[in-house]
Amino acid sequence: MIWFGLFVVTLAALSPVLWVILRPASSKGRREAALALHRAQLAELDRELAEGRLLPSEHGAARLEVQRRMLAEARSEDPAPERASRWPLIYALLLVPAGALALYLVQGQPGMPAQPLAPRQAEWAQQDQLIDQLKARLAQLPPGDPRLYEGYLLLADAEVKRDRLGEASDAWTKALAINFDPELAARATEARAESAGQVDNVSADLFRRALAAAPADAAWRSLAEERLKEAEK
């Protein structure tokens, strides 16, 4: 039943297009256009006479000629303008939503259950709680504890999953203070730049350190160099 409703809604959205296609044409026709042109010519002849650009004899002869053409045009038949068939376009407008619905039923996942917001919010709250517990645990570890490095890496990965790049960069930076790794430094700096929307001085310095310590064939070297060019601008 829901698919029929979606189909009806689609047709309702296309109804203005159908109305434009089906409404009668509003063309004035060749004869009416020709008569309007002749009337404009008569008005122009009167202006030229008033401005002295035409002699009275010339004006009278020209008016007679235009009036003769108007009479001839008025007596002629105005054939109805040919109108191209609009049914192919109408069929296309009707078949597009029907075809899209059929394709979705074949290739899509119409039976997939809905994703309500409440369970997702509960999952996010649980993730935040785990992150807070990890932060509290790391704060209790003494400086020099080897578990700090791995803990900050775990914290950064968790923050990335929550799309919090600024917090992830902070966690990576703390891990780098314990054990500097050029690839990790590039990742942390990129996250910081993405979060801030720019490459600040701190990010630029960290990119330079990463490039200096990285091998020449590092996959991320070109990206880091481009980021440094942005910072220089």
C-alpha positions in Angstrom: 0.0 0.0 0.0 2.9 2.4 0.8 4.2 2.0 -2.8 0.9 3.0 -4.3 0.9 6.0 -2.0 4.4 7.0 -3.2 3.4 6.6 -6.8 0.4 8.9 -6.2 2.6 11.5 -4.5 5.0 11.3 -7.5 2.2 11.9 -9.9 1.0 14.8 -7.9 4.4 16.3 -8.0 4.4 15.9 -11.8 0.9 17.4 -12.2 2.1 20.9 -13.0 4.2 19.6 -15.8 1.3 17.6 -17.2 -1.0 20.7 -17.0 1.5 22.7 -19.0 1.7 20.0 -21.6 -2.1 19.4 -21.9 -3.3 23.0 -21.9 -4.3 24.5 -25.3 -1.7 26.5 -27.2 -2.1 30.3 -27.0 -0.6 31.2 -30.3 -2.1 34.3 -32.0 -1.8 32.9 -35.5 -0.1 34.2 -38.7 -3.0 36.5 -39.8 -3.3 38.3 -36.5 0.5 38.8 -36.3 0.5 40.2 -39.9 -2.3 42.6 -39.1 -0.5 43.9 -36.0 2.6 44.5 -38.1 0.6 46.5 -40.6 -1.0 48.6 -37.9 2.4 49.4 -36.6 3.5 50.4 -40.1 0.5 52.9 -40.3 1.5 54.4 -36.9 5.1 54.8 -38.1 3.9 56.6 -41.3 1.9 59.0 -39.3 4.9 59.8 -37.1 7.1 60.4 -40.1 4.5 62.8 -41.6 4.2 64.7 -38.3 8.0 65.0 -38.1 8.3 66.2 -41.6 10.2 63.2 -42.9 7.4 62.4 -45.4 5.5 64.6 -47.9 1.7 64.5 -47.7 1.5 62.8 -51.1 4.1 60.2 -50.1 2.3 59.6 -46.8 -1.0 59.1 -48.6 0.4 56.6 -51.1 2.2 54.6 -48.4 -0.9 54.4 -46.3 -3.0 53.2 -49.2 -0.5 50.4 -49.9 -0.4 49.3 -46.3 -4.2 49.4 -46.0 -4.5 47.3 -49.3 -2.2 44.7 -47.7 -4.4 44.7 -44.5 -7.5 44.1 -46.5 -5.9 41.2 -48.4 -4.7 39.7 -45.2 -8.1 40.1 -43.5 -9.7 38.2 -46.3 -7.2 35.3 -46.3 -7.8 32.2 -44.2 -5.6 31.7 -41.1 -4.8 28.0 -41.0 -4.6 26.4 -37.6 -1.1 25.9 -36.5 0.2 22.4 -36.5 0.7 20.9 -33.1 3.1 18.1 -32.4 1.8 15.1 -30.5 2.4 15.4 -26.8 1.5 11.9 -25.9 5.1 10.5 -26.0 6.1 13.1 -23.4 3.1 12.3 -21.3 3.9 8.6 -21.5 7.5 9.3 -20.4 6.3 11.3 -17.4 4.0 8.5 -16.3 6.5 5.7 -16.9 9.5 7.3 -15.2 8.1 7.0 -11.6 6.6 3.6 -12.4 10.0 2.4 -13.7 11.9 3.8 -10.8 9.5 2.0 -8.4 9.9 -1.3 -10.3 13.7 -0.9 -10.2 13.7 -0.2 -6.5 11.5 -3.3 -5.8 13.9 -5.5 -7.8 17.3 -4.0 -6.9 16.6 -2.2 -3.6 15.7 -3.3 -0.1 12.0 -2.6 0.3 11.7 -5.0 3.2 14.5 -3.4 5.2 13.3 -2.4 8.7 13.1 1.3 9.6 15.9 2.9 11.6 14.1 4.7 14.5 16.0 7.6 16.1 15.6 6.5 19.7 17.8 3.3 19.5 20.5 5.2 17.6 20.5 7.9 20.3 20.8 5.2 22.9 23.8 3.7 21.1 25.5 7.1 20.8 25.0 7.8 24.5 26.6 4.4 25.3 29.5 5.2 23.0 30.0 8.6 24.8 29.9 6.8 28.1 32.6 4.4 27.0 34.7 7.3 25.8 34.4 9.1 29.1 35.4 5.9 30.9 38.5 5.6 28.7 39.4 9.2 29.3 39.1 8.7 33.1 41.2 5.6 32.9 43.9 7.4 31.0 43.9 10.2 33.4 44.7 7.8 36.2 47.7 6.2 34.5 51.1 7.6 35.6 53.4 9.4 33.1 55.6 6.9 31.3 53.1 4.0 31.5 53.3 2.1 28.2 49.5 1.7 28.2 49.1 5.5 27.7 50.1 5.3 24.0 47.7 2.5 23.1 45.0 4.1 25.1 45.3 7.4 23.3 45.2 5.5 19.9 42.0 3.8 21.0 40.5 7.1 22.2 41.3 8.7 18.8 39.7 5.9 16.9 36.6 6.1 19.0 36.4 9.9 18.4 36.7 9.4 14.7 33.8 7.0 14.7 31.7 9.7 16.4 32.9 12.1 13.7 34.6 14.3 16.2 37.9 15.1 14.4 39.1 17.8 16.8 38.9 15.4 19.8 40.6 12.7 17.7 43.4 15.0 16.8 44.0 15.9 20.4 44.2 12.2 21.4 46.6 11.5 18.5 48.8 14.5 19.6 49.1 13.1 23.1 50.1 9.7 21.6 52.7 11.5 19.4 54.2 13.1 22.5 54.9 9.6 23.8 56.1 8.0 20.5 56.4 10.2 17.4 55.3 8.4 14.2 55.3 10.5 11.0 52.2 8.8 9.5 50.3 9.2 12.7 51.4 12.8 12.9 50.1 13.4 9.3 46.8 11.8 10.3 46.4 13.9 13.4 47.3 17.1 11.6 44.8 16.4 8.8 42.1 15.7 11.3 42.9 19.0 13.1 42.8 20.9 9.7 39.5 19.3 8.8 38.0 20.2 12.1 39.2 23.8 12.1 38.6 24.3 8.4 42.1 25.6 7.8 45.8 24.7 8.3 46.9 26.8 11.3 50.5 27.3 12.5 50.4 24.3 14.8 49.2 22.0 12.0 51.8 23.4 9.6 54.6 22.7 12.1 53.4 19.2 12.7 53.2 18.6 9.0 56.8 19.7 8.6 57.9 17.4 11.3 56.1 14.5 9.7 57.6 15.2 6.3 61.1 15.4 7.8 60.8 12.1 9.5 58.8 10.2 6.8 60.3 8.2 4.0 60.5 9.7 0.5 57.8 7.4 -0.9 55.2 8.0 1.9 51.7 7.8 0.4 50.5 10.8 2.3 53.5 13.1 1.4 51.8 14.8 -1.5 48.7 15.6 0.7 50.9 17.1 3.4 52.8 19.2 0.9 49.5 20.5 -0.5 48.4 21.4 3.0 51.6 23.3 3.7 51.0 25.3 0.5 47.5 26.2 1.8 49.1 27.4 5.1 51.6 29.6 3.2 48.8 31.3 1.3 
